[in-house]
Amino acid sequence: MQSELQSPVDVDGLVAQVPNGMEQQIYAVSVMAINLDSQDEAKYLHQLAQGLGLNAAAVNNVHAQMGVPSLYT
C-alpha cells in the first residue's frame, strides 16, 4: 500500500475515470491530498487540470475556496 502511495500518479488514467460533472471535485480532492510545496506537485496539478479541462480561473477558484496558494498567476 505504501509503495502505491509513493508511486507516480497515472494522470491520464485518473482523468479517464472521472465522471462528467465531477472534474472540479476530483481536482479538489487532489489539492487536499498534497501540500503543494514542490515543483513536481505543481506539475501534477497542472497536468490534472489540463486533463480535466479546467482553465486557470477555475483552478485558482478551487484553490481560493480551499485556502491554499493559487496554481496560476
ROSE-4610 file (N, C-alpha, C; in Angstrom, 1 decimal, always signed):
// ROSE-4610
residu = [M/M/M/Q/Q/Q/S/S/S/E/E/E/L/L/L/Q/Q/Q/S/S/S/P/P/P/V/V/V/D/D/D/V/V/V/D/D/D/G/G/G/L/L/L/V/V/V/A/A/A/Q/Q/Q/V/V/V/P/P/P/N/N/N/G/G/G/M/M/M/E/E/E/Q/Q/Q/Q/Q/Q/I/I/I/Y/Y/Y/A/A/A/V/V/V/S/S/S/V/V/V/M/M/M/A/A/A/I/I/I/N/N/N/L/L/L/D/D/D/S/S/S/Q/Q/Q/D/D/D/E/E/E/A/A/A/K/K/K/Y/Y/Y/L/L/L/H/H/H/Q/Q/Q/L/L/L/A/A/A/Q/Q/Q/G/G/G/L/L/L/G/G/G/L/L/L/N/N/N/A/A/A/A/A/A/A/A/A/V/V/V/N/N/N/N/N/N/V/V/V/H/H/H/A/A/A/Q/Q/Q/M/M/M/G/G/G/V/V/V/P/P/P/S/S/S/L/L/L/Y/Y/Y/T/T/T]
num = [1/1/1/2/2/2/3/3/3/4/4/4/5/5/5/6/6/6/7/7/7/8/8/8/9/9/9/10/10/10/11/11/11/12/12/12/13/13/13/14/14/14/15/15/15/16/16/16/17/17/17/18/18/18/19/19/19/20/20/20/21/21/21/22/22/22/23/23/23/24/24/24/25/25/25/26/26/26/27/27/27/28/28/28/29/29/29/30/30/30/31/31/31/32/32/32/33/33/33/34/34/34/35/35/35/36/36/36/37/37/37/38/38/38/39/39/39/40/40/40/41/41/41/42/42/42/43/43/43/44/44/44/45/45/45/46/46/46/47/47/47/48/48/48/49/49/49/50/50/50/51/51/51/52/52/52/53/53/53/54/54/54/55/55/55/56/56/56/57/57/57/58/58/58/59/59/59/60/60/60/61/61/61/62/62/62/63/63/63/64/64/64/65/65/65/66/66/66/67/67/67/68/68/68/69/69/69/70/70/70/71/71/71/72/72/72/73/73/73]
x = [+0.8/+0.0/+0.9/+1.9/+2.8/+3.5/+3.9/+4.5/+3.6/+2.3/+1.3/+1.2/+1.2/+1.1/+2.3/+3.4/+4.6/+4.9/+4.2/+4.5/+3.8/+4.3/+3.7/+2.2/+1.4/+0.0/-0.1/-0.9/-1.2/-2.3/-1.9/-2.9/-3.9/-3.4/-4.4/-5.4/-4.9/-5.7/-6.8/-6.3/-7.2/-8.3/-7.9/-8.8/-9.9/-9.4/-10.4/-11.5/-11.2/-12.2/-13.1/-12.9/-13.7/-15.0/-16.2/-17.5/-17.7/-18.4/-18.7/-19.4/-19.0/-19.5/-18.8/-17.8/-17.1/-15.7/-15.3/-14.0/-13.4/-14.2/-13.7/-13.6/-14.5/-14.5/-13.2/-12.9/-11.8/-10.5/-10.5/-9.3/-9.1/-10.2/-10.2/-9.6/-10.0/-9.5/-8.0/-7.5/-6.1/-5.4/-6.0/-5.4/-5.3/-6.4/-6.4/-5.3/-5.0/-4.1/-2.6/-2.3/-0.9/-0.7/+0.6/+0.9/+1.3/+1.4/+1.8/+3.0/+4.1/+5.3/+6.5/+6.2/+7.3/+6.8/+7.8/+7.6/+6.8/+7.2/+6.5/+5.0/+4.7/+3.3/+2.5/+3.1/+2.5/+2.4/+3.4/+3.3/+2.1/+2.0/+0.9/-0.4/-0.6/-1.9/-2.2/-1.1/-1.3/-1.8/-1.1/-1.5/-2.9/-3.2/-4.6/-5.6/-5.3/-6.3/-6.5/-5.4/-5.5/-6.3/-6.0/-6.7/-8.2/-8.5/-9.9/-10.6/-9.9/-10.5/-10.8/-10.0/-10.2/-9.3/-9.8/-9.0/-8.3/-7.4/-6.7/-7.6/-8.6/-9.6/-10.3/-10.7/-11.4/-10.5/-9.3/-8.3/-8.0/-7.7/-7.5/-8.7/-9.9/-11.1/-11.1/-10.8/-10.8/-9.8/-8.6/-7.5/-8.0/-8.6/-9.1/-10.2/-11.1/-12.1/-11.5/-10.4/-9.7/-8.7/-8.4/-7.5/-6.0/-5.7/-4.3/-3.8/-2.5/-2.0/-2.4/-2.6/-3.1/-2.0/-2.4/-1.5/-1.0/-1.9/-1.6/-1.6/-0.6/-0.6/-1.2]
y = [-1.2/+0.0/+1.3/+1.3/+2.5/+2.7/+1.7/+1.8/+2.4/+2.1/+2.7/+4.2/+4.6/+6.0/+6.8/+6.2/+6.9/+6.8/+5.9/+5.8/+7.0/+7.3/+8.4/+8.1/+9.2/+9.0/+9.0/+8.1/+8.0/+9.0/+10.2/+11.3/+11.0/+10.5/+10.1/+9.0/+8.1/+7.0/+7.5/+8.4/+9.0/+9.9/+10.7/+11.6/+10.7/+9.6/+8.7/+8.2/+8.1/+7.5/+8.5/+9.8/+10.9/+11.0/+10.8/+11.0/+12.5/+12.7/+14.1/+14.8/+16.1/+16.9/+16.8/+15.9/+15.7/+16.3/+17.0/+17.4/+18.3/+19.3/+20.2/+19.5/+18.6/+17.8/+16.9/+16.2/+15.4/+16.2/+17.3/+18.2/+18.7/+19.0/+19.5/+18.4/+17.2/+16.0/+15.9/+16.1/+16.0/+17.2/+18.4/+19.5/+19.2/+18.6/+18.3/+17.2/+16.4/+15.3/+15.7/+16.9/+17.3/+18.6/+19.0/+20.2/+21.3/+21.0/+22.0/+22.7/+22.0/+22.6/+22.1/+21.6/+21.2/+21.4/+21.5/+21.7/+20.5/+19.3/+18.1/+18.1/+18.6/+18.6/+19.6/+20.8/+21.8/+21.3/+20.5/+20.0/+18.9/+18.1/+17.1/+17.8/+18.9/+19.6/+20.2/+20.8/+21.4/+20.3/+19.2/+18.1/+17.6/+17.5/+17.1/+18.1/+19.4/+20.4/+20.4/+20.3/+20.2/+19.0/+17.9/+16.6/+16.7/+17.4/+17.5/+18.7/+19.4/+20.5/+21.8/+21.9/+23.1/+24.2/+25.4/+26.5/+27.1/+28.1/+28.7/+29.3/+30.0/+30.7/+29.7/+28.6/+27.5/+26.9/+26.6/+26.0/+27.0/+28.2/+29.2/+29.4/+29.3/+29.4/+28.2/+27.0/+25.9/+26.1/+26.6/+26.9/+27.9/+29.0/+30.0/+29.5/+28.7/+28.1/+27.2/+26.6/+25.7/+26.4/+27.7/+28.4/+28.0/+27.6/+27.2/+28.2/+28.3/+29.2/+28.8/+29.8/+29.6/+28.9/+28.1/+27.4/+28.4/+29.2/+30.1/+31.6/+32.3/+33.8/+34.6]
z = [+0.0/+0.0/+0.0/+0.9/+0.9/-0.4/-1.1/-2.4/-3.4/-3.3/-4.3/-4.0/-2.8/-2.4/-2.9/-3.0/-3.3/-4.8/-5.6/-7.0/-7.7/-8.9/-9.7/-10.0/-10.1/-10.5/-12.0/-12.5/-13.9/-14.2/-14.5/-14.7/-15.8/-16.9/-18.0/-17.5/-16.8/-16.3/-15.3/-14.4/-13.5/-14.2/-15.1/-15.9/-16.6/-17.2/-17.9/-17.0/-15.7/-14.8/-14.2/-14.4/-13.8/-14.5/-13.8/-14.4/-14.8/-15.9/-16.3/-15.2/-15.0/-14.0/-12.6/-12.5/-11.3/-11.3/-12.4/-12.6/-11.5/-11.1/-10.0/-8.7/-8.4/-7.2/-7.1/-8.2/-8.2/-8.1/-8.8/-8.7/-7.2/-6.6/-5.2/-4.2/-4.5/-3.7/-3.8/-5.0/-5.2/-4.5/-4.5/-3.8/-2.3/-1.8/-0.4/+0.0/-1.0/-0.7/-0.7/-1.2/-1.3/-0.6/-0.3/+0.3/-0.6/-1.9/-3.0/-2.6/-2.2/-1.8/-2.6/-3.8/-4.7/-6.2/-7.0/-8.4/-9.0/-8.5/-9.0/-8.7/-7.5/-7.1/-8.0/-8.2/-9.1/-10.5/-11.0/-12.3/-12.4/-11.4/-11.3/-11.4/-10.5/-10.5/-11.9/-12.5/-13.8/-14.8/-14.8/-15.8/-15.5/-14.2/-13.9/-14.3/-14.1/-14.5/-16.0/-16.8/-18.2/-18.7/-18.1/-18.4/-18.1/-17.1/-16.7/-17.4/-18.2/-18.9/-18.1/-17.0/-16.1/-16.5/-16.7/-17.1/-15.8/-16.0/-14.9/-13.9/-14.4/-13.5/-12.6/-13.2/-12.4/-11.4/-11.8/-10.9/-9.7/-10.0/-8.9/-8.0/-8.6/-7.7/-6.7/-7.2/-6.3/-5.2/-5.6/-4.6/-3.6/-4.1/-3.2/-2.2/-2.7/-1.8/-0.7/-1.0/-0.1/+0.8/+0.5/+1.3/+1.1/-0.2/-0.5/-1.6/-1.8/-2.8/-4.2/-5.0/-6.4/-7.2/-8.1/-9.0/-10.1/-10.6/-11.7/-11.3/-11.8/-11.5/-12.6]
